[in-house]
Amino acid sequence: MTVIFRIVLLQCVALGVTLLAQWWMPVSAPVLMGFASLAGGGLAALHFRRWWMALLNAVMPPVGLLALSGNIPSWFWLVAAILTWAIGAGAFRSRVPLYLSNRGALRQLEPLIPQGAHVIDLGAGTGTVLAWLARRRPDLRLTGVELAWLPWCAGWLRLRKRGVNWHRADAFAIDLAAYDVVYAYLSPAPMAALWNKARAEMASSAILISNSFEIDGVPPHARHPVGDWKQSELLVWHPNSQTRPVAGA
């Protein structure tokens, strides 16, 4: 069950609890909205056990009511549309939203990369992975590719003095032949295409590492659990090696 689905389900449960409370003890609209926020936030706190998930669910009812109230100026929606495009250009083109690798994934990733390797992060977001590696692995050559304008700008500001090659481009337009390690935190949608690209372009000694998303029909050579609440894991393939992965590995 995806996180988005669980959030929607929690909101539906919170709505049911709110309607039941209103039927049992009718109250004014502001009080009812406050109860809906408490219900959504409380259920999220119990389920996710993360304060920011509780806050996100708590603010959903009043934000939804505000959006439907009709008192928001028209320019707000234009700005929101522009920001959505600037942040999520990758999602529109290749069905890859903005995912940020957490600290646990970074700790797992660091020892998987061979000494002196040339590493590329496909769909690098705001440069989180590359900034971490630049600080802790000065032996590496680092390249990042991000399509969406706003994350790319944030990454440029973050990485401009760290010696990282930072490009604004479609990840699938990059030739992978020159890289020893390809890291990707994309989505399920492009993984088959990424596998075909890796098989066609990557060297026999190169490795492909995916954060959480698998390739249908291609078991990884290794799995490295991150240990976070999302049950993330780093999946490692050697696309062109002679060693075949073991099913169920």
C-alpha distance (Angstrom), angle and dihedral (degrees) to the residues before:
residue distance angle dihedral
M1 . . .
T2 3.80 . .
V3 3.80 123.0 .
I4 3.83 91.4 -116.1
F5 3.80 91.4 53.5
R6 3.80 91.2 49.0
I7 3.82 91.0 50.2
V8 3.83 91.3 51.1
L9 3.81 90.5 46.7
L10 3.81 91.3 50.8
Q11 3.80 90.6 50.5
C12 3.81 90.5 51.1
V13 3.81 90.7 50.9
A14 3.82 90.3 47.2
L15 3.82 89.5 50.7
G16 3.80 90.4 51.5
V17 3.80 91.3 49.6
T18 3.82 89.9 48.5
L19 3.81 94.0 50.6
L20 3.79 90.0 47.5
A21 3.81 90.3 51.6
Q22 3.81 91.0 49.1
W23 3.80 91.2 51.0
W24 3.79 91.6 48.2
M25 3.82 96.7 44.5
P26 3.84 116.3 8.6
V27 3.79 113.2 -141.8
S28 3.80 137.4 171.5
A29 3.82 121.0 -76.9
P30 3.86 95.9 -105.9
V31 3.81 91.2 51.1
L32 3.80 90.3 47.2
M33 3.79 91.2 50.5
G34 3.78 90.5 50.0
F35 3.79 89.8 50.9
A36 3.82 90.4 50.4
S37 3.81 90.1 52.4
L38 3.80 92.0 49.3
A39 3.81 91.0 47.6
G40 3.80 93.8 49.7
G41 3.78 94.1 44.0
G42 3.79 94.1 44.0
L43 3.80 94.3 50.3
A44 3.81 90.3 47.6
A45 3.81 91.1 49.7
L46 3.80 90.8 52.5
H47 3.79 94.3 45.1
F48 3.82 103.8 38.4
R49 3.82 99.0 23.5
R50 3.79 90.0 -148.1
W51 3.81 121.3 119.9
W52 3.81 93.9 -144.1
M53 3.82 91.9 53.9
A54 3.80 89.1 50.9
L55 3.81 90.1 50.3
L56 3.81 92.2 47.8
N57 3.79 91.9 52.5
A58 3.80 92.6 43.4
V59 3.81 94.3 56.3
M60 3.82 95.2 45.9
P61 3.85 97.3 84.7
P62 3.84 97.3 50.1
V63 3.80 92.0 41.6
G64 3.80 90.0 51.0
L65 3.81 91.2 48.5
L66 3.80 90.8 48.6
A67 3.80 91.2 50.6
L68 3.80 90.9 52.1
S69 3.79 95.6 44.2
G70 3.79 94.4 83.8
N71 3.80 93.5 -135.1
I72 3.81 94.8 107.7
P73 3.84 113.9 105.8
S74 3.81 116.2 -115.0
W75 3.81 93.7 -118.9
F76 3.81 89.3 64.5
W77 3.79 91.2 67.4
L78 3.80 91.2 48.9
V79 3.81 90.6 52.9
A80 3.81 90.5 46.0
A81 3.82 90.7 51.3
I82 3.81 92.1 49.7
L83 3.81 92.1 48.2
T84 3.81 91.0 47.5
W85 3.80 90.1 52.9
A86 3.83 92.4 44.8
I87 3.80 91.9 51.4
G88 3.78 100.3 35.6
A89 3.80 107.1 36.0
G90 3.80 89.5 123.5
A91 3.80 91.2 55.3
F92 3.80 91.7 55.1
R93 3.80 95.3 48.8
S94 3.79 105.7 32.7
R95 3.84 104.6 9.4
V96 3.80 91.3 -109.8
P97 3.84 114.0 134.3
L98 3.78 124.4 -164.1
Y99 3.80 109.7 -77.9
L100 3.80 121.2 174.9
S101 3.81 120.0 -152.9
N102 3.80 111.3 -125.1
R103 3.78 127.4 -135.4
G104 3.78 93.4 -97.9
A105 3.81 91.4 56.4
L106 3.81 90.5 47.9
R107 3.81 91.6 52.8
Q108 3.80 90.4 50.6
L109 3.79 93.0 45.7
E110 3.79 98.5 50.6
P111 3.85 98.7 69.3
L112 3.82 92.3 43.0
I113 3.81 92.0 67.5
P114 3.82 116.2 87.7
Q115 3.80 121.0 -124.7
G116 3.80 113.5 -81.7
A117 3.80 94.3 5.0
H118 3.79 124.9 160.4
V119 3.82 104.6 -125.4
I120 3.78 129.0 -167.0
D121 3.81 125.0 -168.6
L122 3.81 110.2 -153.5
G123 3.78 111.4 -151.5
A124 3.78 90.0 9.9
G125 3.81 96.6 -178.3
T126 3.79 111.0 -164.3
G127 3.80 93.5 -12.1
T128 3.81 97.7 -98.3
V129 3.81 95.3 145.1
L130 3.79 94.8 43.9
A131 3.81 93.7 47.1
W132 3.82 89.7 52.8
L133 3.80 93.5 48.3
A134 3.79 93.0 44.1
R135 3.81 89.7 57.0
R136 3.79 98.0 42.7
R137 3.80 105.3 28.6
P138 3.83 109.7 42.5
D139 3.82 88.7 165.5
L140 3.82 91.6 72.1
R141 3.79 131.0 90.0
L142 3.79 107.1 -138.4
T143 3.80 132.8 -157.8
G144 3.79 129.2 175.1
V145 3.79 132.4 -167.5
E146 3.81 124.1 -164.8
L147 3.80 128.8 164.4
A148 3.83 104.5 -169.1
W149 3.79 112.8 88.0
L150 3.80 101.7 -137.6
P151 3.84 97.6 48.4
W152 3.81 89.0 42.6
C153 3.83 91.1 53.9
A154 3.81 90.8 47.6
G155 3.80 90.0 49.9
W156 3.80 92.2 48.0
L157 3.80 90.8 54.0
R158 3.79 90.4 46.6
L159 3.79 98.1 46.2
R160 3.80 105.6 30.0
K161 3.82 93.2 104.3
R162 3.81 98.3 36.9
G163 3.79 100.2 77.6
V164 3.81 94.2 -112.0
N165 3.80 121.1 147.1
W166 3.80 100.9 -127.1
H167 3.80 119.7 -171.3
R168 3.78 135.3 180.0
A169 3.79 103.5 -143.3
D170 3.78 145.8 110.4
A171 3.80 107.0 -76.7
F172 3.80 90.8 -136.6
A173 3.79 91.6 58.1
I174 3.82 91.5 64.0
D175 3.81 119.4 97.0
L176 3.82 107.5 -129.4
A177 3.80 96.8 -161.9
A178 3.80 94.6 100.4
Y179 3.81 97.0 52.4
D180 3.80 129.5 91.2
V181 3.80 94.8 -166.2
V182 3.80 127.7 29.2
Y183 3.81 115.1 -166.3
A184 3.80 120.8 -169.1
Y185 3.78 134.0 176.9
L186 3.80 98.7 178.5
S187 3.82 126.0 128.5
P188 3.81 135.9 -88.1
A189 3.82 91.8 -91.2
P190 3.85 101.4 73.1
M191 3.81 99.8 32.3
A192 3.81 95.9 99.5
A193 3.81 90.1 50.4
L194 3.80 90.3 47.3
W195 3.80 90.5 52.3
N196 3.81 91.8 51.3
K197 3.79 90.3 48.3
A198 3.81 91.9 48.3
R199 3.80 91.6 49.7
A200 3.80 91.3 49.8
E201 3.81 98.9 44.7
M202 3.81 114.8 19.5
A203 3.80 122.6 95.3
S204 3.80 121.2 -110.9
S205 3.81 91.8 -106.2
A206 3.82 96.1 45.1
I207 3.79 123.4 107.1
L208 3.79 132.0 -145.6
I209 3.81 118.1 -148.3
S210 3.80 122.1 -169.0
N211 3.77 123.4 -170.5
S212 3.84 105.7 -132.9
F213 3.81 100.5 -38.6
E214 3.79 118.4 106.2
I215 3.79 132.0 -152.8
D216 3.79 111.4 -120.3
G217 3.77 111.2 -114.6
V218 3.80 94.8 4.6
P219 3.81 113.6 94.7
P220 3.81 113.6 -154.8
H221 3.77 122.8 -112.0
A222 3.81 89.1 -127.3
R223 3.79 141.4 7.5
H224 3.80 124.2 -151.6
P225 3.84 114.0 -170.3
V226 3.79 113.6 -141.1
G227 3.81 94.7 -156.0
D228 3.80 97.6 -135.5
W229 3.81 131.0 133.6
K230 3.83 90.4 -96.2
Q231 3.81 90.8 58.7
S232 3.79 88.4 -124.8
E233 3.76 122.8 177.8
L234 3.77 136.7 -177.1
L235 3.80 111.2 -120.3
V236 3.80 117.3 -155.6
W237 3.81 127.7 -158.9
H238 3.80 133.3 176.2
P239 3.82 96.0 -151.5
N240 3.79 98.1 -168.7
S241 3.79 104.3 25.4
Q242 3.78 121.9 116.0
T243 3.81 91.5 -122.7
R244 3.78 112.2 93.1
P245 3.81 120.9 -145.1
V246 3.78 117.4 -111.9
A247 3.80 116.7 -117.1
G248 3.79 111.0 -110.6
A249 3.83 92.5 17.8
